[in-house]
Amino acid sequence: MASRERSGFGGVPSSDEEIAAVIAWVREAMERYGLTLDDVLSFPAQAIEPRRLYQNAQGDAGDGEGEMPAWLQRAVNGGQSPEHFRVS
């Protein structure tokens, strides 16, 4: 398996159990939709843009999943509402 940083944040699995669960989920989805590894690897990655629920003027973004991004947490700690940064 490829080496990866495991932080438990930002969608990176933090344990072998999580990795096994993700692999099982991928295999199940591939079987359900009749996809092969070639189908998955040949599909253009840029076809699906990451979800941006919050964004600041510098372009930093957050998807609303997991922990609040540091830039948004600092703004909230400073008294700003997260809704101020919500992308419509």
SULURSUL-V975473 format. One record per helix or strand. SS is the DSSP state (hx for helix, st for strand). FROM is the first residue (numbers start at 1). TO is the last residue. If there is no record, write none. Layout:
[[SS FROM TO] [SS FROM TO]]
//
This chain:
[[hx 16 33] [hx 37 42] [hx 45 47] [st 54 55] [st 61 62] [hx 70 77] [hx 82 85] [st 86 86]]
//
